[in-house]
Amino acid sequence: MKWIIDERTELFKKALMKMGWYMEKMFLRSLEALENRDTKLAKQVIEDDNVLDEMEIELREEAAAMLGIHNLTGVQLRFIIGSIQLANIFERIGDNARRISQITITVLKEQQSTSIPGLLNLGRLASGVLKESLRLLADLQTEGSFEICSKDAEIDELYLEIRSELLNSMREKQENIDRNSLLLELAQKIEEIADLSTNIVETVLYVVTSESYKCFRDEMKLFKQSEGVLFGNTD
């Protein structure tokens, strides 16, 4: 029976990674469409999001089936539980990639410039963090996980610079409000992807160590459990 569980868990992991890499490709394509002003590629990203949604449903159903049929314990149990959360994270990143592409199409249709200092660099930093978080998941290792959380500080700093620049431009030039509002949302979606990447790392740490970690103020910290908020002693 153990070999059946091992084999099914391995197949499940391959499916999860397939979804992760598909999601990563969506994000990279959304950045490419933005950089190259490629409406066709942006439309492809929007269509790809439907496939990603289907993947999430399939993974969730398979996870439920495995939990119901097999007596999972230890790392395997934590992996299947964590994968439900990971599939949701992947889907949310895909939603952000889709929205980035929608914004790109809108600004290009209105023949507005998408060029602002740091925006593409923000995308490159976020994609680097995402790539590294997926590597940790594929290897199920914790080495380098704390560094990913600290890298988020650089992304946050750059995002705040871009945000400040866009808000100042909106105050000074009323005619730029619509364009800059879209670009501000675009930058926010990229920054959110970096935050979601740290959530991937938190889940990997849970699977491998059975401990709960949270990336808080750009530092990965062990979540110290209290007596319980929901299931504590209420006597």
C-alpha positions as CSV (number, residue, x, y, z in Angstrom):
1,M,0.0,0.0,0.0
2,K,2.9,2.4,0.8
3,W,4.2,2.3,-2.8
4,I,0.8,3.2,-4.1
5,I,0.7,6.3,-1.9
6,D,4.2,7.2,-2.8
7,E,3.5,6.9,-6.5
8,R,0.3,8.8,-6.3
9,T,1.9,11.6,-4.2
10,E,4.7,11.9,-6.8
11,L,2.2,12.2,-9.6
12,F,0.4,14.8,-7.7
13,K,3.6,16.8,-7.1
14,K,4.3,16.7,-10.8
15,A,0.8,18.0,-11.5
16,L,1.3,20.8,-8.9
17,M,4.6,21.8,-10.4
18,K,3.1,21.8,-13.9
19,M,0.5,24.3,-12.7
20,G,3.2,26.4,-11.0
21,W,5.4,26.6,-14.1
22,Y,2.3,27.3,-16.3
23,M,1.5,30.2,-13.9
24,E,5.1,31.5,-14.0
25,K,5.0,31.5,-17.8
26,M,1.8,33.5,-17.7
27,F,3.5,36.1,-15.6
28,L,6.6,36.3,-17.7
29,R,4.5,36.6,-20.8
30,S,2.5,39.5,-19.3
31,L,5.8,41.3,-18.6
32,E,7.0,40.6,-22.1
33,A,3.7,41.9,-23.5
34,L,4.1,45.1,-21.4
35,E,7.7,45.6,-22.4
36,N,7.3,44.9,-26.1
37,R,3.8,46.5,-26.4
38,D,2.5,43.2,-27.7
39,T,-1.3,43.1,-27.6
40,K,-1.5,39.7,-29.1
41,L,0.6,38.2,-26.4
42,A,-1.3,40.0,-23.7
43,K,-4.6,38.5,-25.1
44,Q,-2.9,35.0,-24.9
45,V,-2.2,35.5,-21.2
46,I,-5.9,36.4,-20.6
47,E,-7.0,33.2,-22.4
48,D,-4.4,31.1,-20.5
49,D,-6.0,32.1,-17.2
50,N,-9.0,29.8,-18.0
51,V,-6.6,26.8,-18.2
52,L,-5.1,27.8,-14.9
53,D,-8.5,27.9,-13.3
54,E,-9.2,24.3,-14.5
55,M,-5.9,23.2,-13.1
56,E,-6.8,24.5,-9.7
57,I,-10.1,22.7,-9.7
58,E,-8.4,19.4,-10.7
59,L,-5.7,19.7,-8.1
60,R,-8.2,20.4,-5.4
61,E,-10.4,17.5,-6.3
62,E,-7.4,15.1,-6.5
63,A,-6.2,16.3,-3.1
64,A,-9.6,15.7,-1.6
65,A,-9.7,12.2,-3.1
66,M,-6.3,11.4,-1.7
67,L,-7.1,12.6,1.8
68,G,-10.3,10.6,1.7
69,I,-8.9,7.3,0.4
70,H,-5.3,7.1,1.8
71,N,-4.1,7.3,5.4
72,L,-1.5,10.0,4.8
73,T,0.9,11.0,7.6
74,G,3.9,13.2,8.1
75,V,5.4,15.1,5.1
76,Q,3.0,13.5,2.6
77,L,0.0,14.7,4.6
78,R,1.4,18.2,5.0
79,F,2.2,18.3,1.3
80,I,-1.3,17.4,0.2
81,I,-2.8,19.9,2.7
82,G,-0.3,22.6,1.6
83,S,-0.9,21.9,-2.1
84,I,-4.5,23.1,-1.7
85,Q,-3.2,26.4,-0.5
86,L,-0.5,26.5,-3.2
87,A,-3.0,25.9,-6.0
88,N,-5.0,28.8,-4.7
89,I,-1.8,31.0,-4.6
90,F,-1.0,30.0,-8.2
91,E,-4.5,30.9,-9.3
92,R,-4.2,34.3,-7.6
93,I,-0.9,35.0,-9.3
94,G,-2.5,34.0,-12.6
95,D,-5.3,36.4,-12.0
96,N,-2.7,39.2,-11.4
97,A,-0.9,38.3,-14.7
98,R,-4.3,38.4,-16.5
99,R,-5.0,41.8,-15.0
100,I,-1.5,43.1,-16.0
101,S,-2.3,42.0,-19.6
102,Q,-5.7,43.7,-19.5
103,I,-4.1,46.9,-18.4
104,T,-1.5,46.6,-21.1
105,I,-4.2,46.2,-23.8
106,T,-6.1,49.2,-22.4
107,V,-3.2,51.6,-22.4
108,L,-2.0,50.5,-25.8
109,K,-5.5,50.8,-27.3
110,E,-5.6,54.4,-26.1
111,Q,-2.1,54.9,-27.4
112,Q,-0.8,55.8,-24.0
113,S,2.8,55.2,-22.9
114,T,3.5,52.4,-20.4
115,S,7.0,53.5,-19.9
116,I,7.8,54.7,-16.4
117,P,11.2,54.3,-14.7
118,G,11.5,51.1,-12.6
119,L,8.3,49.4,-13.7
120,L,9.9,46.7,-15.8
121,N,12.7,46.4,-13.2
122,L,9.9,45.8,-10.6
123,G,8.7,43.0,-12.8
124,R,12.1,41.4,-13.2
125,L,12.6,41.4,-9.4
126,A,9.2,39.9,-8.8
127,S,9.8,37.2,-11.4
128,G,13.1,36.4,-9.8
129,V,11.5,35.9,-6.4
130,L,8.7,33.7,-8.0
131,K,11.2,31.6,-9.8
132,E,13.2,31.0,-6.6
133,S,10.1,30.1,-4.6
134,L,9.1,27.5,-7.2
135,R,12.6,26.0,-7.1
136,L,12.3,25.6,-3.4
137,L,8.9,23.9,-3.9
138,A,10.3,21.6,-6.6
139,D,13.2,20.5,-4.4
140,L,11.2,20.6,-1.1
141,Q,14.1,22.3,0.6
142,T,14.3,25.2,3.0
143,E,17.8,26.6,2.2
144,G,17.4,30.1,0.8
145,S,13.9,30.5,1.9
146,F,14.7,33.2,4.4
147,E,16.6,35.2,1.8
148,I,13.5,35.3,-0.4
149,C,11.6,37.0,2.3
150,S,14.3,39.6,2.7
151,K,14.4,40.2,-1.1
152,D,10.8,41.4,-0.8
153,A,12.1,44.5,0.9
154,E,13.8,45.7,-2.3
155,I,10.6,45.1,-4.2
156,D,8.5,47.0,-1.7
157,E,10.9,49.9,-1.8
158,L,10.8,50.1,-5.6
159,Y,7.1,49.8,-5.6
160,L,6.7,52.7,-3.2
161,E,9.0,54.8,-5.4
162,I,6.9,54.1,-8.4
163,R,3.7,54.7,-6.5
164,S,5.0,58.1,-5.2
165,E,6.0,59.1,-8.8
166,L,2.6,58.2,-10.2
167,L,0.7,60.0,-7.5
168,N,2.8,63.1,-7.9
169,S,2.2,63.1,-11.6
170,M,-1.6,62.8,-11.1
171,R,-1.6,65.8,-8.8
172,E,0.5,67.9,-11.2
173,K,-1.2,66.9,-14.4
174,Q,-4.9,66.1,-14.3
175,E,-4.8,64.8,-17.8
176,N,-2.7,61.9,-16.7
177,I,-5.0,60.6,-14.0
178,D,-6.6,57.8,-16.0
179,R,-3.3,56.5,-17.4
180,N,-1.4,56.8,-14.1
181,S,-4.2,55.1,-12.2
182,L,-3.9,52.1,-14.5
183,L,-0.1,52.0,-14.2
184,L,-0.4,52.3,-10.4
185,E,-2.7,49.3,-10.4
186,L,-0.3,47.5,-12.7
187,A,2.6,48.1,-10.3
188,Q,0.5,47.0,-7.4
189,K,-0.4,43.7,-9.2
190,I,3.3,43.0,-9.8
191,E,4.2,43.8,-6.1
192,E,1.4,41.5,-5.0
193,I,2.9,38.6,-7.0
194,A,6.1,39.0,-5.0
195,D,4.1,38.9,-1.8
196,L,2.3,35.7,-3.0
197,S,5.7,34.2,-3.8
198,T,6.7,34.5,-0.1
199,N,3.4,32.7,0.7
200,I,4.7,29.8,-1.5
201,V,7.9,29.7,0.6
202,E,5.9,29.8,3.9
203,T,4.0,26.7,2.7
204,V,7.2,24.9,1.7
205,L,8.6,25.6,5.2
206,Y,5.4,24.1,6.7
207,V,5.6,21.0,4.6
208,V,9.3,20.3,5.3
209,T,9.5,21.4,8.9
210,S,5.9,21.1,10.2
211,E,6.4,24.6,11.6
212,S,4.4,27.7,10.7
213,Y,6.4,30.6,9.4
214,K,5.3,34.1,8.3
215,C,7.1,36.6,6.2
216,F,6.6,39.7,8.4
217,R,8.2,43.0,7.7
218,D,10.6,41.3,5.2
219,E,11.8,38.8,7.7
220,M,10.8,35.1,7.9
221,K,9.7,34.5,11.4
222,L,8.5,31.4,13.2
223,F,4.9,31.9,14.1
224,K,4.6,31.4,17.9
225,Q,1.3,29.7,18.7
226,S,-0.8,31.0,21.6
227,E,-3.2,28.9,23.6
228,G,-5.5,29.1,20.6
229,V,-7.9,31.6,19.2
230,L,-10.4,29.3,17.6
231,F,-9.7,26.0,19.3
232,G,-8.1,27.1,22.6
233,N,-9.4,26.3,26.1
234,T,-12.6,28.3,26.5
235,D,-13.4,27.0,30.0
